[in-house]
């Protein structure tokens, strides 16, 4: 039985992790920490039968678990990762601290000097379907962001095949309100979100842009030009839908594109390629660890539209983290996620 700890258990992602670990057949939750809510029962914060007592980080032995999940803000996560690795514990970090490989790029996008730049070369970017072999032997896995997961999984087959060379990729993404976190913010209030659709950080300014472009370059056999990314706040609790616009590869039609995606993802339990004529929706993936992808060629405009959906708290965060844990410890990748 794998012993796991969760640091930062009271946010939406931390709570999702606890729920997934509770039903995992080969893992158990050893402890869960919180800062301001330490000493409280989890059931006092969430209506749940998972009634554990939250502890302070300083009270737990980081070396007493096999794997530590960090559901903390950037900068704070890196400091705990250093301590856990020194104690011999493997780490899955759900913050942005180890996703970018260059400390200067991290500082530019997050306005903070990286707390542990010596670990950037070791951290494995855990987009599981594309980094499985590296994840298997990793001490430190950087769990991808939610928007990047939806966009990278949809575009990776084209990138790997060299079909987006020199292309500007346009991604229009919409996320449920849980993606903004559990802290009280005016922009996340029901009266602000309901009956509204709000774009934010559009174009080339959202922090996930650096992560997406870095991984696109790593996946591509022939590099694309770059990304235009426009995220929106959708008035639902959870889920991400990304509509992605790329040039239609010359001479490629719907059947060839579907064949490429089927071949690429044939063995992947969490990738759902929809048949021709069907469109991915939030309902295909909410409350699952799946990514649903649909392909929509527009030959008269030499364009291809990709639609990709995930649950931002599961495949976009806690579910992918558990999937990575499963790979790290040689378990069935689907364990606790079906």
N, C-alpha and C positions, 0 to 999 in steps of 0.2 A: 504493500500500500504506500503510495507516494504521499508524503506530508507536505502540505502547502500552507503558506501564509499570505495574507492579503494586507497590504499597507495602503491606507486610504479607503476604508471600507464603506463610508457613509455616502459617497457620491453615487450617481446612477451606475457608473461603470463598476465600482467596487461592489455594490450590492448585486449587480448582475453576475459578477464573478462568484460571489458566495452562493448564489442560487445554482449556478452551473456545477460548482464543486460539490454541493450537497447531493446531487444526483449522479455524481461520477462514480462508476463501479470500482475504480482502482486508485482513487485519490481521496484524501480527507483534509478538512480544514483544521489546521492546528491552532491558528490564532488569526484575529482580525484586529487591526489597529485604527484608531481615530485620534484626532487631536483634541478638538473642543468637546467631543462627545464621549471621550474615554470614561469608562466606568458605567456607562449606560448599557441597557439591553438593546440589541438590534431591533427588537419588536416595539420599542418605544419610539423608534424613528421611522420604521416601515411596518405596515400591517403584514406580518409574516410569522409563520410558525418556526422560522429559523432563529431561535431565540438564544443567541450567544451574547456574552459580555464583551464589549469592546475594550481594548487595552491601549495604553500609551505605547508608542514605539520604544521608548526607553525601558519598558517593562518586559519586552519579549527577547528571547534568545534567537537571533537571526540564524545562527548555526544549527538550530534544532529542527529545521525544515529542509526538505530536498529542493524546493523551488519557492521563490518569493515573487509574488505579483506586486508591481508598483503602480497603483492608481492615484498618482500624485501629480501636482502641477509640475511644469518644466522647472529645471534647476533643483527643486527639492528632491526629485526622483534620483538624480545622478548621485547626490550625496549619500542616499541610502543604499544605492546600488554598490558603491565602493565598499561600504561596510559589509554588505551581504556577501560579496565576492571574496572579501578577505576572510570571512568566516567559512568559506567553502560551499556556499549556497549558490545554486544557479538562479538566474534572474530573468524574468520577463517584464520588461518595462513598457507600460502603456502610455507613458508621456512621450514628448518629442525629443527627449534629451539625447538619445543615441540613434536617431533616425538619419541625421545628416552626418556625412563622413568628414566634413571639414569644419573645424572649430571656428574659423573666421566666418564661414557662411552661417553657421548657427548664431554667432553673435550678431550678425547683420540682420537676421530675420527675427530673432527673439530678444534683441536689445539687452543681452546678458552674456557676460563672459562664461564660457563653458566650464562647469565645475570639475570635470574629469576628462580632459581632452586625450589623456593617455589611453582611454578605453575605446575611443572612436574607431580605431583600426580593428579592434577585436569584435565589436558588436555586429551581430548578424541581423540584417533587415528581414523581419519575419513575415513576408508575404508568402505564406506557407506553400502554396501551389507552385511557386517559382523559386523557393530557396530551401526546399525540404532537406536536401543533403547537408547544407551548411547548418541548418537549425539543429539537426540531429546531434552534432557534436558541440554545440555552442554552450558557453557558460553564460552569455549575455545576449538576449534577443530583444531587439527593438521592435515592438509591435507597431505595425503601420497605422497611420491615421485613418479615420473613417472615410473621408472624401477620397484620399489616395487609393484606398482599397477598391472602391467602386470604379474608379477611373482606370487604374492599372490593370485590373483583372479583365476589363472590357477591351482594352487596347493591346495587351501584351501579345496575343497571337500575331497581330499585324506588325507590331514592332519587331518581334523576333524574326519574322519572315522578311524583314527589310522593305515592307510595303508602305511605310510612312516616311521614307527618306525626304528630308527637307520640308516636311509638312508642318504647318501651324495647326495644332490640335485645339479645338474649341470645346470646352466642357461647361455645360450649364447644369449645375447640381442644386438639388433641393433637399434640405435636411429637416427632420423633426426637431421640436424644441428641446428634447432631452440632450441633443448635441451641444447645447449651450451650458450644460452643467446644472447642478442642483442649487447653487447659490442664488439668492434672491437678486434679480436684476430687473430694472424697469422694462427693458426690451423683451424680457421673457414672460412678463405678466400676461394672464389670459386676455385681458382687455386690449393689450397691445398686439397680440399675435392673432387672436380670433378674427376671422373674416378679413385677413390681410395676407399679403405675400411680400416679403421684404428682401431685396438683394442687399448684399453687404460685401465689402472688400473685393469689389469686382475687378476683373481684368488681369492684373499681375501683382496683386498686393496681399492676398491671403497667404498666411504662413505655410500652408500646405503646398503652395506652388513650388517652393524649393525642393521639397521632398518628392513631389511627383516628377519634376523635371530630372532630378538626379536618378530616379529609378527607371524612367523612360530611357535615359541614355544608357543605363546598365543593361536593360532588356533588349535594346535595339541592335540589330546587326548593321543597320544604316541609320544614322541619327536623324530624328525629326528636328525641325527648326525650333520648336518650343511650344508653350501652352498659353492659351487664354482661358482663364478660369473664373466663372461667375457663380458663387454660392448664393443660395437663398434660404431664408427661414420659412419653413412650411408649417401651417397651423395644424400639425398632428404631433403626437407624443414622440413617435420613433419611426425610423426608416430614412433611407436616402435613395433618391432617384437621380441618376446622372444621365443626361442626354448629351451625347458626344458627337461632334461633327468632324469628319476627316475626309480627305480626297478618296474617291473610289479608285482602287487600283486598276490600272488600264487592263481591259479585257476580262475583268472579274465580274461575275454575276452572283446572284443569290445562292445558287447551288454550290459554286466553288467556295464562296465565303463560309457557308455552313459546313462544308466538308473540312475546311481548315480548322474551324473552331471545334468541330466534333473530334477530329484527330488530336488536337492539342489537349482537350479537356476530357477525353474519353474515360480516363481512370480516376477523375477527380470527383469525390463524393459530394462536394459542396458547390460545384458549379452546375448550374441549370441552364443549358442552352435551349431556348424556346424554339419550336418549329417555325418554319417560314410562315409569315402572315400573322403571327402572334406577337404581342408587345408586352414587355416586362412591366410590372406594376409593383407598388409597395406590397400589395397583398400576397404576391408570390414569395416574399422573403421575410416579412415582419415576424419576429419571435422565432427565427431560425438562424442557423449559421450558413445559410445559402447565399450565393450571389446568382441572381437571374440575369441573363443577357439575351437581348434580342437584336437582330441585324436587319437594317432597313436600307438597302441600296436605292439611290435615286439616280439612275443612269443618265437621264436627260439633263442633269445638272452636274454630272461627274462627281457626285458626293455619296458618302456613306454615313448613315446615322446609326449610332450604337445606343441602345438603352440598357442601363445597368442599374439593378436595385439590390440593396442590402439592408439589413437591420443595423443601424449605426451603433447600437449597444452590444450586438452579438458579433456578427462577422466583422463589423467595423471596430470592435474593441474586445470585450470579454470573451466572446466565442472564439475569435481568432487566437487570443492568448491561450485559451485552453487547448485549442488545436495544436498550437506550437508546443505546449507542455507535453501533449501526447506524443509528438514526434521526438522531443528531446529525451523522453524516457522509454522509447520503444513500445509504446502502447498503441492500440488500435486508434487511428487518427480520429475516428468518429466517436470515441468514448465520451459519454456525458453530453453529447451534442445532437443526438437524434431524438 
